[in-house]
Amino acid sequence: MLAARDRRTVVFDYHKANAARPEQRHVEPWTLECWRGHWYLAGWDRDRGAERVFRLSRITGKVRSRAVPFTVPVPDHVTVRETVESWSGETATRTARITVRAGHGYPLRARATVTRDLGDGWDELEIPYGHGLDAWLVEFGPDVKVLEPAELRADVLDRLRAVAKG
């Protein structure tokens, strides 16, 4: 919060949901905001050259503040909630079909618009599909399989392969 106020860059290790290890990030912090019980940092990610939102609970170790001043102007309106909503699929306009092992994937079941019992220990769900769904599905490991769309299935498989490689 102090670095955002003083317009100083911060450095921290960030553990993405789908990553095997944390990665160091250099961020120009703009604002902190609590949404649905989680705190998020919005700012300019110098390593990626883009605006990003970081969930604070995924920051590992100490956050180090640098004397390096900001290089990118802070936007008049920082959309932390809108960004997190779109990444979580809450503003999704598409639907994904997945199968979930019976007795697993309760957060996915809570979002399902349609649920079908397949009778073989698996259920088929239709869930809203937006940015970031692939990373979320990876967290469920072998208890979830993507049926469609094909690009979501490919993204989930790519992420699982990356995690398996370490």
C-alpha positions as CSV (number, residue, x, y, z in Angstrom):
1,M,0.0,0.0,0.0
2,L,2.8,2.4,0.9
3,A,4.6,1.6,-2.4
4,A,1.4,2.5,-4.3
5,R,1.0,5.7,-2.4
6,D,4.7,6.6,-3.0
7,R,4.7,5.4,-6.6
8,R,7.6,2.9,-6.0
9,T,8.1,-0.4,-7.8
10,V,7.8,-3.6,-5.8
11,V,9.5,-7.0,-6.3
12,F,7.9,-10.2,-5.1
13,D,7.7,-13.9,-5.9
14,Y,4.3,-14.9,-7.2
15,H,2.9,-18.5,-7.3
16,K,0.4,-18.7,-10.1
17,A,-2.3,-21.3,-9.6
18,N,-1.1,-23.5,-12.4
19,A,2.7,-23.1,-11.9
20,A,5.0,-25.5,-10.2
21,R,7.2,-22.7,-8.7
22,P,6.8,-19.1,-7.9
23,E,8.2,-16.5,-10.4
24,Q,9.7,-13.1,-9.5
25,R,7.6,-10.1,-10.5
26,H,8.5,-6.4,-10.8
27,V,5.3,-4.4,-10.4
28,E,4.3,-0.8,-10.4
29,P,1.5,-1.0,-7.8
30,W,-1.6,1.1,-8.5
31,T,-4.2,-0.1,-5.9
32,L,-5.2,-2.8,-3.5
33,E,-8.8,-4.1,-3.3
34,C,-10.7,-6.7,-1.5
35,W,-13.2,-8.7,-3.5
36,R,-15.1,-11.8,-2.3
37,G,-12.8,-12.3,0.7
38,H,-9.5,-12.0,-1.2
39,W,-7.1,-9.1,-1.5
40,Y,-5.8,-8.2,-5.0
41,L,-3.1,-5.9,-6.2
42,A,-3.5,-4.1,-9.6
43,G,-0.6,-2.6,-11.3
44,W,1.8,-2.6,-14.2
45,D,3.8,-5.8,-14.5
46,R,7.2,-4.7,-15.9
47,D,8.2,-8.2,-16.8
48,R,5.2,-8.7,-19.0
49,G,4.7,-5.1,-20.1
50,A,1.0,-5.1,-19.3
51,E,-1.6,-4.4,-16.6
52,R,-2.0,-7.3,-14.2
53,V,-3.9,-8.2,-11.1
54,F,-2.3,-10.4,-8.4
55,R,-4.0,-12.2,-5.6
56,L,-2.1,-11.4,-2.5
57,S,-2.4,-14.9,-1.0
58,R,-0.3,-16.1,-3.9
59,I,2.6,-13.8,-3.1
60,T,5.3,-15.8,-1.4
61,G,8.1,-14.4,0.8
62,K,8.7,-10.7,1.4
63,V,7.5,-7.9,-0.9
64,R,10.5,-5.6,-1.4
65,S,10.0,-2.0,-2.3
66,R,12.4,-0.3,-4.7
67,A,13.4,3.4,-5.1
68,V,12.7,3.0,-8.8
69,P,9.9,5.4,-9.8
70,F,6.9,4.4,-11.9
71,T,7.4,4.5,-15.7
72,V,3.7,4.0,-16.7
73,P,1.0,6.5,-15.9
74,V,-1.7,5.2,-13.5
75,P,-5.0,5.0,-15.3
76,D,-7.8,7.2,-14.0
77,H,-10.0,4.1,-13.4
78,V,-8.3,0.9,-12.3
79,T,-10.7,-2.1,-12.8
80,V,-9.6,-4.6,-10.2
81,R,-13.0,-6.1,-9.7
82,E,-13.9,-6.2,-13.4
83,T,-10.6,-7.8,-14.3
84,V,-10.9,-10.5,-11.6
85,E,-14.5,-11.1,-12.5
86,S,-13.6,-11.7,-16.2
87,W,-10.7,-13.9,-15.3
88,S,-12.8,-16.0,-13.0
89,G,-15.4,-16.5,-15.7
90,E,-18.1,-14.4,-14.0
91,T,-18.6,-12.2,-17.1
92,A,-18.3,-15.2,-19.4
93,T,-20.4,-15.3,-22.5
94,R,-19.5,-18.8,-23.5
95,T,-20.1,-22.3,-22.0
96,A,-17.7,-25.1,-21.4
97,R,-18.7,-28.8,-21.1
98,I,-16.6,-30.8,-18.6
99,T,-16.9,-34.1,-16.8
100,V,-16.2,-34.1,-13.0
101,R,-15.6,-37.3,-10.9
102,A,-18.5,-37.9,-8.6
103,G,-17.9,-36.5,-5.1
104,H,-15.3,-33.9,-6.4
105,G,-15.2,-30.4,-7.8
106,Y,-17.7,-28.8,-5.6
107,P,-16.7,-25.2,-6.6
108,L,-17.3,-26.2,-10.2
109,R,-20.6,-27.8,-9.4
110,A,-21.7,-24.6,-7.7
111,R,-21.2,-22.7,-10.9
112,A,-22.8,-25.3,-13.2
113,T,-25.8,-24.2,-15.2
114,V,-26.5,-27.8,-16.2
115,T,-25.5,-31.1,-14.5
116,R,-26.0,-34.6,-15.9
117,D,-25.3,-37.8,-14.0
118,L,-23.3,-40.0,-16.5
119,G,-23.8,-43.1,-14.2
120,D,-20.1,-44.2,-14.4
121,G,-18.7,-42.2,-11.4
122,W,-18.6,-39.1,-13.5
123,D,-21.0,-36.1,-14.0
124,E,-21.1,-33.8,-17.0
125,L,-21.4,-30.1,-16.2
126,E,-21.9,-27.0,-18.3
127,I,-20.1,-24.0,-16.7
128,P,-19.5,-20.4,-17.8
129,Y,-16.3,-20.1,-19.8
130,G,-14.2,-17.0,-19.6
131,H,-10.5,-16.0,-19.3
132,G,-8.7,-18.0,-16.7
133,L,-10.9,-21.1,-16.6
134,D,-8.1,-23.3,-17.9
135,A,-5.9,-22.4,-14.9
136,W,-8.7,-23.1,-12.5
137,L,-9.6,-26.4,-14.0
138,V,-5.9,-27.5,-13.7
139,E,-6.3,-27.2,-9.9
140,F,-8.7,-30.2,-9.9
141,G,-6.2,-32.5,-11.6
142,P,-7.5,-35.9,-12.7
143,D,-10.9,-35.3,-11.3
144,V,-11.9,-33.0,-14.3
145,K,-11.9,-33.6,-18.0
146,V,-12.7,-30.9,-20.6
147,L,-15.1,-32.0,-23.4
148,E,-15.5,-28.7,-25.2
149,P,-14.6,-26.2,-26.5
150,A,-11.5,-27.8,-28.1
151,E,-9.3,-24.7,-27.4
152,L,-10.0,-24.9,-23.6
153,R,-9.2,-28.6,-23.6
154,A,-5.9,-27.9,-25.4
155,D,-5.0,-25.1,-22.9
156,V,-5.8,-27.3,-19.9
157,L,-3.6,-30.1,-21.3
158,D,-0.8,-27.7,-22.0
159,R,-0.9,-26.4,-18.4
160,L,-1.0,-30.0,-17.0
161,R,2.0,-30.9,-19.1
162,A,3.9,-27.8,-17.9
163,V,3.1,-28.6,-14.3
164,A,4.2,-32.3,-14.8
165,K,7.6,-31.1,-16.2
166,G,8.1,-29.0,-13.1
